[in-house]
Amino acid sequence: SKYARQIFQAMRAVFADMVSEVQRSIGFYASVHRDARIKRICALGGTFRLPGLQKYLQQNLQLDVERIDSFRAGAPVDGKQATVFSENVVSMAAAYGLAAQAMGEGQITSTLLPERIRREKIWKQKNKWFAAAAAMFVVGSGAAFGRYFFDKMQYDQNQSLRTQIANTIASGEKLSDTWKRQVEGVGAPDRQRVLEVSELLNYRTLWTDIIADIQHALPNPASIPDSTPRANRDEIIFTHIQPQYKSDIGALIDPARTPDVYFSQQAVADEVSSSAPPAVTPTGDTSGGGGGDKRGFLLTLHGYTPHPLAGNGTTFISNTLMTNLKKYTIEFANKNHRQFYIGRIALVKTAPRVLTMNASAMQGPVNGGVVPPGTNNGPTPAQLDKLAKEANEAAKETGFTLLVAIVLDPPASPEPASSVQTTSLGK
């Protein structure tokens, strides 16, 4: 236009304000993004159709200003439309960007709607979901309250049935009490007496089983040939057994509560006497009494083996008698219907065997004094020689004292540590 220069001069003040706004925007962006560097400005809109505006901005901003003159998609096929499109392409950039944004292809998302209108639009879109949620809440609450009133109505209608059930239960309980009092209660003293008499048979075979099991733990002498030298004969002979009843034997069979040394001290001294404590069958409280958790017997077994003490006498006792006694565990007792099991074994002592003499063979009737050898009432020299020889032979053999803990009433299932605890203190 021939008036382009005059128009540009008239708009110069407006363009100066435009340059100031652009510079202010660039300065703000640079202060926020200090690492960013702006190299060029894209000119969009019909304003840049004014001649000289692009050059003016480039000179004042000291940046390259590029005007959008085409799109990669090209112009329409129709020639007339293509001419109009090319003339207005700089004004089409905003519409082009909004179209790409609407299709989800835009790199940025922007809107020119005022905040108030945008918020109202969003709430309008959500109103239907709020209404649906409120309706569901009302329906759910109504169903819950309706169910409550319906169940209450049904409960009230069955009041007579509940009364009938309560009366039936009360009548049954009354009849049950009458049965216990008039039928089951009759003959209670007689039944108690029968029970007490039947309990007399408890533990009737206890000592028979204990002696039998100990006997089975010994080596079998029948398998030893008669020609076997005495020192090589695999025999173990008991001289006497001394029992002690313990109402709290649980502590004695537990090595943590009773160490081996203290357990071995429970053995009875090796003395043959008519006053030795007899075998007593336990009676009374089966819980152990005196605070104990188990009850039973401590058996002190005195005996000897022909195997010499200087040889393998102690080893022979340990490998035969003690090993065989270890099999009498809780499992063995339950399987073989025994009323006892062995809880602990200790070889208290091994020593040369001492031959016990018959005192009446060495004493005469005169004032209880010793009868001189060769008299009518005393042993002959041949008998004395025989006794001395037997005493010398006995001194070569191994005498022993074995302490065995017999626990009564084995539990139905094995305890955490059901193996037999063994101790060998030796000499």
Secondary structure, 3 states (H helix, E strand, C coil): CCCHHHHHHHCHHHHHHHHHHHHHHHHHHHHHCCCCCCCEEEECCHHHHCCCHHHHHHHHHCCEEEECCCCCCCCCCCHHHHHHHHHCHHHCHHHHHHHHHHCCCCCCCCCCCCHHHHHHHHHHHHHHHHHHHHHHHHHHHHHHHHHHHHHHHHHHHCHHHHHHHHHHHHHHHHHHHHHHHHHHCCCHHHHHHHHHHHHCCCCCCHHHHHHHHHHHCCCCHHHCCCCCCHHHCCCCEEEEEEEEEECCCCCCCCCCCCCHHHHHCCCCCCCCCCCCCCCCCCCCCCCCCCCCCCCEEEEEEEEEEEEECCCCHHHHHHHHHHHHHCCCCHHHHHHCCCCEEEEEEEEEEEEECCCCCCHHHCECCCCCCECCCCCCCCCCHHHHHHHHHHHHHHHHEEEEEEEEEEEECCCCCCCCCCCCEEEECCC
